[in-house]
Amino acid sequence: MAEQSHAGELGILLKRLLKERSISMRKLGELANIDKATISRIVSGKRKATPEHLKRISECLNIPIADLFEAAGYPVHKRKGQVPADIHSSIDNIQGILGSYELPPDTFTMERVEQHMEELKQYSQTDEGKKTIIGRFEDKLRKIGSVGPFISELKGMFERFRSRAGTPAEMAVIGSALLYFIISVDIIPDYIFPIGFLDDAITVKLAASLLLAKSWD
C-alpha cells in the first residue's frame, strides 16, 4: 500500500510539472529517452520509477532529483558530503540502503574502491589526468553543492595537488582521490541517497590515511 501511495504522489507531482512546462508525456519520453508507455505508467502510478528514470526526468524537467526521489518513496537525506569517522561501520550499513534501491548486494565492496584508486593513480600523473583534475574539480563541486568534512578534505587535497606540494607518490594518491570524485567511476551512483557520495568520501578517507601513514611503495 505504501508503495502505491508513493507512486500516486510521484504521479501527481509529474502531472503538475508537465502542465507547468507545457510538456506532453510523449515529449518527456523523447527528452528523457524513456518509452512513452513507461512514462505513462509512472505518471498514472501503475509502475514504480527506478532511480535511473528519476535521474533522467530530473534533468529534463529541471527539478532537484531529491524531490523526485522523495515523492517516489526512496530514502532521501539531503545533507550530502558527510561520512562517519569509522569507515568500516559506514560500509556495514551500505548494503541495507542499497537493497531499498533493488541494487545487487555486491554493488559496493571495499575491494572495488581500492581497485579504482589504484587504476587512477597512474592516470592522475599523466598530462591528461592533471588537466582533468585542474579543469573539472571546481565545476563538480558547484554541481553537487555539498559542504562538510569530506568536501573540506577534498578542497585541501585539490590545493595541494594544484601546487604540487608533495612527492610524486603523494601526488598519485591525492590525484586518485580527486579523479574518483570528478569522473564517472562511482561504484555507488551519485543520485542514490543518502549514500551516493559515500564511496567518494571513503576514497578521501583512504587517501588521507595513506598520506598520514606514508604506506606507498
TIZATI-459158 format. One record per residue (C-alpha): x, y, z; residue number from 1. Coordinates in Angstrom, 3 decimals. Layout:
N
        px        py        pz  num
         X         Y         Z  NUM
...
This chain:
217
        px        py        pz  num
     0.000     0.000     0.000    1
     2.806     2.412     0.901    2
     4.457     1.827    -2.493    3
     1.179     2.568    -4.290    4
     0.762     5.726    -2.221    5
     4.221     6.966    -3.196    6
     3.622     6.083    -6.841    7
     0.492     8.217    -6.742    8
     2.374    11.072    -5.079    9
     5.038    10.978    -7.779   10
     2.368    10.885   -10.478   11
     0.665    13.984    -9.061   12
     3.991    15.816    -8.973   13
     4.869    14.845   -12.530   14
     1.446    15.853   -13.861   15
     1.839    19.274   -12.270   16
     5.358    19.719   -13.653   17
     4.323    18.662   -17.153   18
     1.403    21.084   -17.095   19
     3.557    23.957   -15.814   20
     6.140    23.348   -18.532   21
     3.614    22.592   -21.288   22
     5.291    19.268   -21.999   23
     3.387    16.141   -23.017   24
     4.209    12.675   -21.706   25
     5.315    11.741   -25.206   26
     7.706    14.700   -25.336   27
     9.075    13.896   -21.887   28
     9.699    10.345   -23.018   29
    11.638    11.607   -26.031   30
    13.702    14.064   -23.964   31
    14.470    11.527   -21.226   32
    14.938     8.612   -23.644   33
    12.246     6.636   -21.818   34
     9.494     4.723   -23.608   35
     6.220     6.707   -23.653   36
     4.304     3.725   -22.251   37
     6.706     3.604   -19.306   38
     6.275     7.331   -18.699   39
     2.508     6.879   -18.809   40
     2.582     4.041   -16.262   41
     4.839     6.029   -13.938   42
     2.620     9.116   -14.125   43
    -0.540     7.029   -13.583   44
     1.019     5.269   -10.598   45
     0.940     1.837   -12.229   46
     4.731     1.451   -12.256   47
     7.433     2.325    -9.749   48
    10.033     4.654   -11.235   49
    13.618     3.432   -10.995   50
    16.433     5.714    -9.782   51
    17.668     5.957   -13.384   52
    14.188     7.026   -14.571   53
    14.114     9.735   -11.912   54
    17.612    10.923   -12.777   55
    16.658    11.412   -16.429   56
    13.326    13.057   -15.613   57
    15.052    15.398   -13.163   58
    17.447    16.571   -15.853   59
    14.662    17.107   -18.399   60
    12.261    18.943   -16.070   61
    14.986    20.863   -14.227   62
    13.801    19.778   -10.790   63
    16.032    18.676    -7.875   64
    16.343    14.916    -8.060   65
    15.858    14.671    -4.296   66
    12.286    15.966    -4.741   67
    11.517    13.169    -7.194   68
    13.153    10.512    -5.011   69
    11.161    11.657    -2.006   70
     7.879    11.640    -3.946   71
     8.687     8.158    -5.281   72
     9.273     6.790    -1.769   73
    13.018     6.301    -1.919   74
    15.051     7.078     1.230   75
    16.355    10.613     0.982   76
    18.901    12.500     3.049   77
    19.698    15.874     1.536   78
    22.843    16.679     3.505   79
    25.371    15.070     1.213   80
    29.118    15.160     1.705   81
    29.051    13.645     5.198   82
    30.703    10.387     6.198   83
    31.061     8.850     9.670   84
    34.577     8.766    11.087   85
    34.637     4.953    11.200   86
    34.861     3.809     7.580   87
    34.148     0.192     8.341   88
    30.977     0.909    10.315   89
    29.817     3.025     7.367   90
    30.404     0.178     4.950   91
    28.440    -2.200     7.176   92
    25.337    -0.010     6.765   93
    25.544     0.471     2.998   94
    24.135    -2.877     1.884   95
    20.775    -2.347     3.572   96
    20.319     1.015     1.884   97
    21.308    -0.403    -1.496   98
    18.687    -3.093    -1.025   99
    15.947    -0.476    -0.922  100
    17.018     0.545    -4.437  101
    16.975    -3.086    -5.605  102
    20.690    -2.987    -6.426  103
    22.785    -6.201    -6.257  104
    24.322    -6.901    -2.828  105
    27.839    -6.841    -4.286  106
    27.394    -3.358    -5.790  107
    29.688    -1.908    -3.147  108
    32.812    -3.513    -1.719  109
    35.951    -2.033    -0.232  110
    37.981    -4.035    -2.730  111
    36.276    -2.268    -5.640  112
    37.053     1.152    -4.157  113
    40.722     0.243    -3.698  114
    40.911    -1.209    -7.212  115
    39.554     2.000    -8.749  116
    42.015     4.072    -6.746  117
    44.941     2.013    -7.997  118
    43.790     2.421   -11.589  119
    43.506     6.190   -11.163  120
    46.915     6.726    -9.552  121
    48.761     6.320   -12.838  122
    46.240     8.336   -14.829  123
    46.467    11.231   -12.364  124
    50.139    11.643   -13.239  125
    49.592    11.941   -16.989  126
    49.130    15.334   -18.642  127
    45.523    14.429   -19.445  128
    44.837    13.354   -15.884  129
    46.308    16.533   -14.438  130
    44.252    18.689   -16.829  131
    41.101    16.795   -15.848  132
    41.698    17.460   -12.165  133
    42.601    21.133   -12.551  134
    39.880    21.851   -15.094  135
    36.931    19.953   -13.665  136
    37.245    19.787    -9.875  137
    35.642    23.128    -9.053  138
    32.872    22.571   -11.601  139
    31.984    19.247    -9.931  140
    31.859    20.978    -6.544  141
    29.432    23.566    -7.871  142
    27.187    20.893    -9.338  143
    26.768    18.901    -6.134  144
    26.655    21.927    -3.822  145
    27.960    19.906    -0.892  146
    29.529    21.001     2.367  147
    31.078    19.151     5.269  148
    34.314    17.454     6.362  149
    34.513    15.277     3.229  150
    34.345    18.317     0.941  151
    36.795    20.285     3.080  152
    39.319    17.455     2.845  153
    38.839    17.283    -0.916  154
    39.442    21.024    -1.270  155
    42.636    20.717     0.731  156
    43.814    17.857    -1.459  157
    42.997    19.829    -4.585  158
    45.033    22.846    -3.442  159
    47.914    20.563    -2.592  160
    47.707    18.830    -5.973  161
    47.475    22.118    -7.866  162
    50.563    23.489    -6.131  163
    52.360    20.111    -6.427  164
    53.127    20.230    -2.714  165
    54.411    16.722    -2.218  166
    56.351    13.814    -3.642  167
    55.272    12.052    -6.866  168
    53.916     9.192    -4.745  169
    51.853    11.610    -2.657  170
    50.539    13.352    -5.762  171
    49.465     9.977    -7.181  172
    47.473     9.152    -4.038  173
    45.852    12.588    -3.933  174
    45.204    12.557    -7.668  175
    43.433     9.196    -7.462  176
    41.016    10.518    -4.833  177
    40.314    13.684    -6.817  178
    39.716    11.798   -10.062  179
    37.438     9.310    -8.318  180
    35.313    12.271    -7.225  181
    35.416    14.057   -10.591  182
    34.852    11.390   -13.218  183
    32.130     8.773   -13.567  184
    33.733     5.775   -11.897  185
    31.358     5.749    -8.949  186
    30.633     2.322    -7.532  187
    27.513     3.832    -5.997  188
    25.698     6.262    -8.359  189
    25.741     9.848    -7.044  190
    21.938    10.048    -7.174  191
    21.469     7.203    -4.644  192
    20.500     8.937    -1.397  193
    21.796     9.091     1.312  194
    24.917     7.218     0.196  195
    25.518     8.439    -3.344  196
    28.709    10.225    -2.315  197
    29.755     7.793     0.405  198
    32.172     5.879    -1.811  199
    33.756     9.225    -2.774  200
    34.059    10.122     0.897  201
    35.560     6.742     1.759  202
    38.088     7.240    -1.046  203
    39.125    10.542     0.513  204
    39.454     8.854     3.913  205
    41.617     6.102     2.424  206
    43.828     8.619     0.625  207
    44.234    10.656     3.812  208
    45.182     7.501     5.720  209
    47.766     6.578     3.097  210
    49.283    10.052     3.213  211
    49.423    10.001     7.006  212
    50.940     6.546     7.196  213
    53.218     7.057     4.160  214
    52.424     3.451     3.237  215
    53.009     3.644    -0.520  216
    55.794     1.816    -2.316  217
